Amino acid sequence: MRILVVSDAWHPQVNGVVRTMEQVTSHLRAGGDEVRVIGPADFRSAPMPGYPEIRLAIAPGRRLRALVEGFAPEAVHIATEGPLGWAMRGLCLRWGWPFTTSFHTRFPDYLHARTGVPESWSWAVMRRFHAPSAAVLAATGSLQRELEGRGFRRVRRWSRGVDLDRFRPGLPDVFEGLPRPVFLCAGRVAVEKGIDAFLSLDLPGTKVVVGEGPQRAALERRFPDAVFTGYRENGLLAASYASADVFVFPSRTDTFGLVLLEAMACGTPVAAFPVSGPLDVVGEAPVGALDTDLRAACLRALEAGGAACRAHAEGFSWAACAARFREALVPLQGFEESDDGEARWTA
């Protein structure tokens, strides 16, 4: 099958959406599918306000149409609600093509945290975006129930996976010499991730933050005793997880939290708030602690065993994630050009 994925989040961005779609497309190709990902790098783009590392396509309509027609997809998935997502949605509606979407990011929460825009306004926009979708893919059961409660229709569960070869215990200790225990937080350093809540905790040992983002400079000034490493890839990220004593996930707004699985795959227990994402990924397994008191969760997580963490992570497969994604796709039965020059889907 020729599968088209349109995403405002793609290389060179580093985030959970990119990692998810990267793994899914890799497994689909290995299974014989032809996958084309259209991202911001295919267009003229500008930095997203407040997130210069994220580029947004500028007026993508005409070029997007040419790329889509040139690929002639047999199924379409729209991964994000940015300029590319809206443009592809418009083409699909014009041509009568069915398509699927996925809900990766709580933009209403993020926008409210940064600008004060009422969340109800943003949720209304999100509902409108996803309303024509044949299936809205949600990462967890709790997120599925929340979206359904907010008026989203045709929501389907689509879990995540972890690369168990890349993320594993026994990697070199990259935190040797730091006072123990080491409490690690990894991800985009932005206000919606709650990193200030982590750094404000009274904890023994050392707090480490891996990642980049618009809040890094301000947090470094506020918390001079914390260690900020910046981005870590090419094995250093996995080694960072494996070298920590506890992985701390202070976000209350993530839809899943791939980093939770990556840390546990490295044998590192997790501490988080009992919210959507951690509740689904961690639950009541003996792999860390969930608590409204994040400090208490961090200290209890020190008691969890590395073997249990690894075993729990092994239950999440990227192969199963890719298979569930493919099952949700709605095949296009025909692709033809009409007399007026419009490409249309025909049953």
NUZAVEX-121950 format. One record per atom (N, C-alpha, C, O): residue in one letter; x negated, y, z. Coordinates in steps of 0.2 Angstrom, whole numbers, plus 2048, in hexadecimal, padded with zeros to 3 digits. Each point is the difference from the previous one (the first is absolute). Example, Ala and Ser with C-alpha at 12.3 -4.5 7.8 and 13.67 -1.06 7.14 Angstrom:
2
A7BE7E4827 A804806800 A7FC806800 A7FB7FF803 S8078067F9 S7FC806801 S804805803 S7FD806801 
***
This chain:
347
M7FC7FA800 M804806800 M7FC806800 M7FB800804 R8068057F8 R7FD807800 R803804805 R806802800 I7F77FF806 I803804806 I7FD807800 I7F9801800 L80B804800 L7FD807801 L802802807 L805800803 V7F5803800 V801803807 V7FE8077FF V7FA8027FD V80A802805 V7FF808800 V7FF802807 V8057FF804 S7F58047FE S7FF802807 S7FC806800 S7FB8017FD D807804808 D7FC806801 D7FB7FF805 D7FB804800 A8047F6802 A7FB7FE805 A7FC7FA7FC A8027FA7FF W7F88087FF W7FC7FB7FC W7F9802801 W7FE806802 H7FD7F67FB H7F9802801 H7FF8077FD H8038027FB P7F8802808 P7FB7FE805 P803801807 P7FC800805 Q80B8017FC Q802801807 Q7FF7F9804 Q8007FB7FD V7FF80680A V7FF7FB804 V806800805 V800804805 N8057F77FB N805800805 N8047FA7FF N7FE7FC7FC G807803808 G8047F9800 G8037FF7FA G8017FA7FE V80280B7FF V8047FF7F9 V7FB7FD7FB V8027FB7FC V7F8808803 V7FB7FE7FB V7FE7F9802 V8007FC7FB R7FE80380B R7FE7F9802 R8057FB7FE R7FF7FA7FE T808807804 T8057FC7FE T8017FE7F9 T8007FA7FE M80080C7FE M8017FF7F9 M7FA7FD7FD M8017FC7FB E7F9805807 E7FA7FD7FD E8007F9801 E7FF7FC7FC Q80380180A Q8007F9802 Q8067FD7FC Q7FF7FA7FD V807809802 V8057FD7FD V7FF7FF7F8 V8017FB7FD T7FC80B800 T7FF7FF7F9 T7FA7FB7FF T8007FD7FA S7FB80380A S7FB7FB7FF S8037F9800 S7FE7FB7FC H807803809 H8037F9800 H8047FF7FA H8007FB7FD L80480A801 L8048007FA L7FC7FE7FA L8027FC7FC R7F9808803 R7FB7FE7FA R7FD7F9800 R8007FD7FB A7FE80180B A7FD7FA801 A8067FA7FE A7FE7FB7FE G808807803 G8057FB7FE G8038017F9 G8047FC7FE G7F88087FE G8028007F9 G8048067FE G8018017FA D80180480A D8048067FE D7FB8057FE D7FA800802 E8098047F9 E7FC8067FE E803806804 E8068027FF V7F6801805 V802806804 V7FC8067FE V7FA801800 R80A8057FF R7FE8067FF R802805805 R806801802 V7F5802802 V801805805 V7FF8077FD V7FA8017FE I80B803802 I7FF8077FE I800804806 I805800805 G7F58047FC G7FF804806 G7FE8077FE G8008027FA P7FF80280B P7FE8077FF P7FA8017FC P7FF8057FC A7FC7F6804 A7FA8017FC A8028007F8 A7FC8027FC D80A7FC802 D8028007F9 D8028077FE D8028007FA F7FE80580A F8038067FF F7FC806802 F7FC7FF804 R8068077FA R7FD806803 R803800807 R8067FE801 S7F6804804 S8037FF807 S7FD806804 S7FB8037FE A8087FE808 A7FE805805 A8007FD807 A8047FB801 P7F8807803 P8007FD807 P806802804 P8038057FF M7FF7F6805 M806801804 M7FF805805 M7FB7FF804 P8098067FD P7FF804806 P7FF7FD807 P8057FC802 G7F6805801 G7FE7FD806 G7FD7FA800 G7FD7FD805 Y8038007F5 Y7FC7F97FF Y7FC8017F9 Y8027FD7FB P7F9806805 P7FC8017FA P7FE7FA7FD P7FE7FF7FA E8017FB80A E7FE7FA7FD E8057FC7FC E7FF7FB7FD I807808804 I8067FD7FC I8028057FA I801805801 R7FE7F87F9 R8028047FA R8077FE7FE R8027FB800 L80180A7FD L8078007FE L8008017F8 L7FD8067FE A8077F67FE A8008027F9 A8048067FF A805801803 I7F98037F8 I8038067FE I8047FF7FA I7FD7FE7FB A80A803805 A8047FF7FA A7FF7FA7FC A7FE8017FA P8037F9809 P7FE7FA7FD P8047FD7FA P7FF7FC7FD G807808802 G8057FD7FC G7FE7FD7FA G8017FA7FE R7FD80A7FD R7FE7FE7F9 R7FB7FB800 R8017FB7FC R7FA806808 R7FA7FB7FF R8037F9804 R7FE7FB7FD L805806808 L8037FA803 L8047FC7FB L8007FA800 R8058097FC R8047FD7FC R7FB7FC7FA R8027FA7FF A7F98097FF A7FC7FD7FB A7FC7FA803 A8007FB7FD L7FE806809 L7FD7FA803 L8047FA801 L7FF7FA7FF V808808803 V8057FA801 V8017FD7FA V8017FA800 E80180A7FB E8027FD7F9 E7FA7FC7FD E8017FB7FD G7F9807805 G7FA7FD7FD G7FF7F9803 G7FE7FB7FD F80480480A F7FF7FA803 F8067FB7FF F7FF7FA800 A8078097FF A8067FC7FF A8017FB805 A8007FA7FF P802809807 P8007FB806 P8067FC7FF P8058017FD E7FB7F9807 E8067FB801 E803801807 E8057FD801 A7F8807803 A802801807 A7FD807802 A7FA8017FF V80A803805 V7FD806803 V801801807 V8057FE803 H7F5803801 H801802807 H7FD807801 H7FB8017FE I809803806 I7FE807802 I7FE7FF807 I8047FF804 A7F58027FD A7FE7FF807 A800806805 A8007FF806 T8018077F7 T7FF806804 T8068057FE T8028007FA E7FF80580B E8058057FE E7FD8077FE E803805801 G7F77FB7FC G7FC8067FE G8028027F9 G8057FD7FD P7F7808800 P8028027F9 P8007FA7FB P8058007FC L7F77FC805 L8007FA7FB L8067FC801 L8047FD7FB G7FE80180B G8067FC802 G8068047FE G8047FC7FD W7FD80A804 W8068037FD W8008007F9 W8068007FD A7F48027FF A8008007F9 A8027F97FD A8047FF7FB M7FA7FB808 M8017FA7FE M8077FE801 M8047FD7FC R7FF80580A R8077FF801 R8048037FB R8057FD7FE G7F9809800 G8048047FB G8007FC7F9 G8068007FD L7F57FE801 L7FF7FC7FA L8057FA800 L8037FE7FC C7FC7FE80A C8047FA801 C8088027FF C8037FC7FD L7FF809806 L807802800 L8028027F9 L8057FE7FE R7F78057FF R8018037F9 R8017FA7FB R8047FF7FC W7F77FC805 W8007FA7FC W8057FA802 W8017FC7FC G80280580A G8047FB802 G7FC7FA803 G8037FA800 W7F7807802 W7FC7FA802 W8017FF808 W800805803 P8017F57FF P7FF7FE807 P7F9801802 P7FC7FF7FD F80480280A F7F9801803 F8007FE807 F806801803 T7F57FE800 T8007FF807 T7FB805803 T7FC8037FD T8057FF80A T7FC805803 T7FD7FD807 T8037FA802 S7F9809801 S7FE7FE807 S7FF806804 S7FF8057FE F8037FA809 F7FF805805 F7FA7FF804 F8007FC805 H7FB8077F9 H7F97FF804 H7FF805805 H7FD7FF806 T8068087FA T7FE805804 T806804802 T8048027FD R7FB80080A R806804803 R7FE8077FF R7FF804804 F8027FE7F5 F7FF8077FF F805805804 F7FD805801 P8097F9800 P804805804 P7FD801807 P7FF806803 D7FE7F5800 D7FC801807 D7FA8047FF D7FF805804 Y7FD7FA7F7 Y7FA8037FE Y8018087FF Y7FD804803 L8087FD7F9 L8028077FE L802804806 L7FE806800 H8067F7804 H803803806 H7FA802805 H800805802 A7FB7F67FE A7FB801805 A7FB8067FE A7FD803804 R8027FE7F5 R7FC8057FD R8038067FF R7FD805801 T80A7FB7FD T8038077FE T806801804 T802806800 G8017F6804 G806801803 G8067FF7FC G806802803 V7FA7FC7F7 V8057FF7FC V8057FB803 V7FD7FB802 P8098067FF P8057FB803 P7FF7F97FD P8018007F9 E7FF7FB80B E7FF7FA7FD E8067FE7FC E8007FC7FB S806806807 S8067FE7FC S8008027F9 S8027FD7FB W7FB809803 W7FF8027F9 W7FC7FB7FC W8027FE7FB S7F8800808 S7FB7FC7FD S8037F97FF S7FF7FD7FB W80580180A W8037F97FF W8058007FB W8017FB7FC A80380B803 A8058007FB A7FC7FF7F9 A8037FD7FB V7F7807804 V7FD7FF7FA V7FD7F97FF V8017FE7FA M7FD7FF80B M7FD7F97FF M8067FB7FE M7FF7FC7FC R807805807 R8067FC7FE R8028017F9 R8017FB7FC R7FE80B802 R8028027F9 R7FB7FC7FB R8027FD7FB F7F7804807 F7FB7FD7FC F8017F87FF F8007FE7FA H8027FF80B H8007F8800 H8077FE7FE H8017FA7FF A80480A801 A8077FE7FF A8017FC7FA A8047FB800 P7F98067FA P8017FC7FA P7FC7FA800 P8007FC7FB S7FB803809 S7FC7FA800 S8037FA801 S8057FF804 A7F97FC7F8 A8037F9800 A7FE7FD807 A8047FB802 A7F7806801 A7FE7FE806 A7FB805803 A7FB8027FD V80680080A V7FB804803 V7FC7FB805 V8037FD805 L7F78037FA L7FC7FB804 L7FD803806 L7FD806800 A8047F7806 A7FE803806 A7FC7FB804 A8017FA7FF A7FA808804 A7FA7FC803 A8027FC806 A7FE7FA801 T807808803 T8027FC806 T808800801 T8038047FC G7FF7F7808 G8077FF801 G803807804 G8058027FE S7F7801806 S802805804 S8018067FB S805804801 L7F67FD7FA L8018057FB L8067FF7FC L8048057FE Q7FD7F5800 Q8067FE7FC Q806802803 Q8058047FD R7FC7FB80A R806801803 R801808801 R805803800 E7F5800801 E800808801 E8038037F9 E804804800 L7F97FA7FB L8028037F9 L8077FE7FF L8048057FD E7FE7F5804 E8077FF7FF E805804804 E8058027FE G7F97FF808 G803805805 G8008077FE G805804801 R7F77FE7FB R7FF8077FD R8048007F9 R7FF8057FD G8047F6801 G8048007FA G7FC7FE7F9 G8038007FB F7F77FD806 F7FD7FD7FB F8037F97FE F8027FC804 R7FF8037F5 R8037F97FE R7FB7FC7FD R7FB8027FD R8077F7803 R7FC7FB7FC R7F8800803 R7FC8007FC V80480080B V7F9800803 V7FE7F9801 V8047FC802 R7F68027FC R7FD7F9800 R7FA800804 R7FC8057FF R8037F6805 R7FA7FF804 R7FA7FF7FB R8007FB7FC W7FA808805 W7FA7FF7FD W7FA801804 W7FE805801 S8007F5802 S7FB801805 S7F98017FD S7FF8017FA R7FC7FF80A R7F98027FE R7FB7FA801 R8027FB803 G7F88057FB G7FB7FB801 G7FA803803 G7FF806801 V7FC7F67FF V7F9802802 V7FB7FC7FD V8017FA7FF D7F98097FF D7FB7FC7FD D7FC7FC805 D7FB804803 L8067F67FE L7FD7FC805 L7F87FF7FF L7FD7FE805 D8018027F5 D7F98007FF D7FC806801 D7FA800803 R8098067FC R7FD806801 R800802807 R7FB802803 F80B7FD800 F801802807 F7FF7F9805 F8057FC7FF R7F6804804 R7FF7FA804 R7FB801806 R7FD805800 P8037F7805 P7FC801806 P7F97FE7FE P7FE7FE7FB G7FD80480A G7F97FE7FF G7FC8057FC G7FB7FE7FE L808808800 L7FC8047FC L7FB804804 L801800806 P7FA8037F7 P7FB804804 P803805805 P8058037FE D7F87FE807 D803805805 D7FD8077FE D7FA802801 V80B8027FD V7FE8077FD V801805806 V7FE8067FF F8047F8807 F801804805 F7FB7FF806 F801802806 E7FA7FA7F8 E7FB7FE805 E7FD807803 E7FE8047FD G8017FC80A G7FE805803 G805805803 G7FE804805 L8087FC7F9 L805804802 L8037FD807 L8007FA801 P80280A804 P8037FE806 P8067FC7FE P8048027FD R7FC7F8807 R8067FC7FF R805801805 R7FE802806 P8097FC7F9 P8027FD7FA P8018067FA P801806802 V7FF7F87F8 V8018047FA V8078007FE V8037FA7FE F80180B802 F8078017FE F8008037F9 F7FD8067FF L8057F77FC L7FF8027F9 L8078027FD L8057FC801 C7FB8097FC C8068027FC C7FE8027F9 C7FB8037FF A8087FA7FC A7FE8017F9 A8068027FB A8067FD801 G7F98077FB G8058037FB G7FF8077FE G7FB803802 R80B8007FB R7FF8077FE R800804806 R8057FF805 V7F78067FC V7FF804806 V8058067FE V7FE8057FE A8087FA804 A8068057FF A804800806 A8017FB803 V80380B7FD V804801806 V8057FA801 V8027FE806 E8018007F5 E8057FB800 E7FE7F9803 E8047FC802 K7F58037FE K7FD7F9802 K800800808 K7FE7FB802 G80380B801 G7FF800807 G7FA7FF803 G7FF7FD806 I7FB8047F7 I7FA7FF802 I7FE804806 I7FC7FE805 D8078087FC D7FF804806 D8027FC806 D7FD801805 A8097FC7FA A8027FC806 A7FB7FB802 A8007FF806 F7FD7FD7F6 F7FB7FC801 F7FA803804 F7FE7FD805 L8008087F8 L7FA803802 L801804807 L7FB801804 S80B8007FE S802804806 S8007FB806 S800802806 L8007F77F8 L8007FB806 L7FA800804 L7FB8017FE D8067FD809 D7FB7FF804 D7FE7F9800 D8037FC803 L7F88027F9 L7FE7F97FF L7F8800802 L7FD8047FF P8017F6803 P7F97FF801 P7FD7FF7F9 P8037FF7FB G7F6801805 G7FD7FE7FA G8008067FB G7FF806802 T8027F87F8 T7FF8057FA T8067FF7FC T8037FB7FE K7FF80B7FF K8068007FB K7FC8027FA K7FC8047FF V8067F87FB V7FD8017FA V8068017FB V8057FC800 V7FA8097FB V8058017FB V7FD7FF7F9 V7FB8037FE V8087F87FE V7FD7FF7F9 V8058037FB V8067FE801 G7F88067FB G8048037FB G7FF8077FF G7FC803804 E8078007F7 E8008077FE E807803800 E8057FC800 G7FB80A800 G8078047FF G800807803 G7FB802803 P80A8017FC P800808801 P7FF801808 P7FF806801 Q8037F6803 Q7FF801807 Q7F97FF803 Q7FF801806 R7FD7FC7F6 R7FA7FD803 R7FC806804 R7FD7FF805 A8018067F7 A7FC806803 A803802807 A7FC801805 A80B8007FB A803803806 A7FF7FB806 A7FF802805 L8027F77F9 L8007FB805 L7F8800803 L7FF7FE806 E7FD8027F5 E7F9800803 E7FE805804 E7FC7FF805 R8078077FA R7FE806805 R8047FF807 R7FD801805 R8097FC7FA R8047FF807 R7FD7FA804 R800800806 F7FD7FB7F6 F7FE7FA804 F7F97FE7FE F7FE7FC7FC P7FD808807 P7F97FF7FE P7FD7FA802 P7FB7FE7FD D8087FE808 D7FD7FA802 D8027FA7FC D7FD7FB800 A8088067FB A8027FB7FC A7FB7FF7FA A7FD8057FE V8037F57FF V7FC7FF7FA V8048007FA V8057FC7FF F7F98087FC F8048007FA F7FB7FE7FA F7FB8037FF T8077F87FE T7FC7FD7FB T8018027F9 T7FC7FF7FB G80A804803 G8028017F9 G8027F97FD G8017FB804 Y8008057F5 Y8027FA7FD Y7FB7FB801 Y7FA801800 R8087F9800 R7FC7FA800 R8037FB7FC R8057FD801 E7F78017FA E8027FA7FB E7FA7FC7FF E7FB800803 N8067FC7F8 N7FA7FB7FE N7FE7FC806 N7FA7FF801 G80A7FE803 G7FE7FC805 G800804807 G8017FD805 L7FD8097FB L800804806 L806800804 L801801806 L8058007F6 L806800803 L8027FA804 L802800806 A7FD7FA7F7 A8017FA803 A7FC7FF806 A8027FE805 A7F78047FA A7FC7FF806 A802805806 A7FE7FE805 S8058087F9 S802804805 S8067FD804 S800800806 Y8047FD7F7 Y8067FC803 Y7FD7FB805 Y8027FF806 A7F97FD7F7 A7FE7FA804 A7FB802805 A8007FC805 S7FD80A7FB S7FC802805 S804804806 S7FD801806 A8098017F9 A804803805 A8037FB805 A8007FA7FF D801808807 D8037FC805 D808801800 D8037FB801 V80080A7FD V8078017FF V8018057FA V7FD8057FF F8087F97FD F8028047FA F806804803 F8057FD802 V7FB80A7FE V805804802 V8048037FA V7FD8037FC F80A7FC804 F8048027FB F805805803 F8057FE802 P7F98097FE P804805803 P8068027FC P804805803 S7FD7F97F7 S8058037FB S8077FE803 S8017FA802 R80480A7FD R8077FE801 R8048017FA R8067FE800 T7F78037FA T8038017FA T7FE7FB7FA T8048017FB D7F87FB806 D7FE7FB7FB D8057FB7FE D8047FE805 T7FD8007F5 T8057FB7FE T7FD7F9801 T8047FC801 F7F6803800 F7FD7F9801 F7FA801805 F8007FE805 G7FB8047F8 G7F9801803 G7FC7FA7FE G7FE7FB804 L7FF8057F6 L7FC7FB7FD L7F97FF805 L7FE7FB801 V80080B802 V7FA800804 V8017FB806 V7FB7FD803 L80B8027FF L8027FB806 L7FE7F97FE L7FC7FD804 L8068017F6 L7FE7FA7FE L7F87FF7FE L7FD7FB802 E80080A7FC E7F98007FE E7FC7FF807 E7FB7FC800 A807808805 A7FD800806 A8017F9803 A7FB7FD803 M80B8007FD M8017F9803 M7FC7FB7FC M7FE7FB803 A8028067F7 A7FC7FB7FC A7F9800802 A7FC7FA7FF C80180B803 C7F9800803 C8007FE807 C7FA801803 G80B7FD800 G8007FE807 G801805805 G7FE7FF806 T8048077F8 T801806805 T807801802 T8048017FB P7FD7FF80B P807801802 P8028077FF P7FC8057FF V80B7FC801 V8038077FE V804803806 V8037FC804 A7FD80A7FC A804804805 A8048057FC A7FD8047FC A8097FC806 A8058057FC A806801803 A8017FD806 F8038087F8 F806802802 F8057FA7FE F7FF7FE7FB P807801809 P8057FB7FD P8048037FB P806802802 V7F87FF7F8 V8048047FB V8007FB7FA V7FC7FB7FF S8088077FC S8007FC7F9 S7F98007FE S7FC805800 G8027F57FD G7F97FF7FE G7FD7FB805 G8007FA7FF P7FD809807 P7FE7FC805 P8047FB803 P7FF7FA801 L808808800 L8057FB802 L8007FA7FB L8017FA803 D7FF8077F7 D8017FB7FB D7F97FC7FF D8017FA800 V7FA809800 V7F97FD7FF V7FE7FC806 V7FD7FB7FF V803808807 V7FD7FE806 V8067FC804 V7FF7FA802 G8078097FF G8057FD803 G7FE7FE807 G7FD804804 E8047F67FE E7FF7FD807 E7FA7FC800 E7FE7FC805 A7FE8037F5 A7FA7FC800 A7FB802804 A7FF806802 P7FD7F6801 P7FA801805 P7FA8037FC P7FB7FE801 V8068087FB V7FB8027FC V7FF808802 V7FD8037FC G8057FF80A G7FF807802 G806802804 G8027FC804 A80080A7FC A805803804 A8038067FD A7FD8047FD L80A7FC804 L8048057FE L803804806 L8037FC804 D7FD80A7FC D802804806 D8028077FF D7FC8037FC T809800807 T8018077FF T7FA804803 T7FF8067FE D7FE7F7807 D7FA803803 D7FA7FD7FC D7FE7FA801 L7FF80A7FA L7FB7FD7FC L7FA7FE804 L7FC7FC7FE R802808807 R7FA7FE804 R8017F9803 R7FC7FC800 A80A803803 A8017F9803 A8007FB7FB A7FD7FB801 A8058067F9 A7FF7FB7FA A7F97FF7FF A7FE7FA7FE C7FE80B801 C7F98007FF C7FC7FB805 C7FD7FC7FE L805805808 L7FD7FD806 L8027F8800 L7FC7FC801 R80A8037FD R8037F9800 R7FD7FC7FA R7FF7FA800 A80080A7FB A7FE7FD7FA A7F97FD800 A7FE7FB7FD L7FE808808 L7F97FD801 L8017F9803 L7FB7FC7FF E80A801803 E8017FA803 E8027FB7FA E7FF7F9801 A8028097F9 A8037FB7FB A7FA7FD7FD A7FA802800 G8077F87FD G7FA7FC7FD G7FF8017F9 G8058007FC G7F5800802 G7FF8017F9 G8027FA7FB G8038017FB A7FD7F9808 A8037FA7FC A8078017FE A8027FE7FB A80280480A A8078017FF A8018057FB A8058007FC C7F7806804 C8018057FC C7FF7FE7F8 C8048017FC R7F77FB803 R7FE7FD7FA R8067FB7FD R8028017FB A8007FB80A A8057FB7FE A8078047FE A8037FE7FB H7FE807808 H8068047FF H8008037F9 H8058007FC A7F5803803 A7FF8037F9 A8007FB7FA A8028027FB E7FC7F8807 E8007FB7FA E8077FF7FE E8017FC7FB G804806809 G8077FF7FD G8038047FB G8058007FE F7F7805800 F8018057FC F7FC8007F9 F7FA800800 S80A7FE7FB S7FC7FE7F9 S8028057FB S8058027FF W7F58017FD W8028047FB W8037FC7FA W8048037FC A7FA7F7803 A8047FC7FB A807800801 A8048017FB A7FE7FE80B A808800802 A8038077FF A8058017FD C7F7804804 C8028077FF C8018017F9 C8058037FE A7F67FB7FE A8018017F8 A8067FC7FD A8038037FC A7FE7F7807 A8057FC7FD A807803802 A8048007FC R7FC80380A R807803802 R8018067FC R8068027FE F7F5802800 F8008067FC F8037FE7F9 F8048037FD R7F97F8800 R8027FE7FA R8077FD7FF R8038027FB E7FF7FB80B E8077FD800 E805806800 E8067FF7FD A7F8807806 A805805800 A8008047F9 A8058047FF L7F77FB7FD L8008047FA L8067FE7FB L8027FB801 V80080A7FC V8067FF7FB V7FD8017F9 V7FF8057FE P8017F57FE P7FD8007F9 P8048047FC P806800800 L7F78047FB L8038037FB L8017FB7FA L7FC7FD7FE Q80A803800 Q8027FB7FB Q7FE8027F9 Q8007FC7FB G7FF80B804 G7FE8027F9 G7FD807800 G802804805 F7FB7FE7F6 F7FC806800 F8008037F9 F7FD7FD7FC E808807802 E8008027F9 E8018087FF E802803805 E7FC8007F5 E8018077FF E8068017FC E8017FD7FB S803807807 S8068027FD S7FF8057FA S7FB803800 D80A7FF7FD D8008047FA D7FE807802 D7FD8047FD D8057FE809 D7FE807803 D7FA800803 D7FE805803 G7FE7F67FD G7F9800803 G7FF7FE807 G7FB800803 E80B7FE800 E8007FE807 E7FF7F9801 E8037FC7FD A7F8802807 A7FF7F9802 A8057FE805 A802803805 R8027F77FA R8057FE804 R7FF7F8802 R7FE7FC7FC W80480380A W8017F9802 W8067FD7FE W806803800 T7FA7F77FD T8067FD7FE T8017F9803 T7FB7FC800 A80B802802 A8017F9803 A7FF7FB7FA A8017FA802 
***
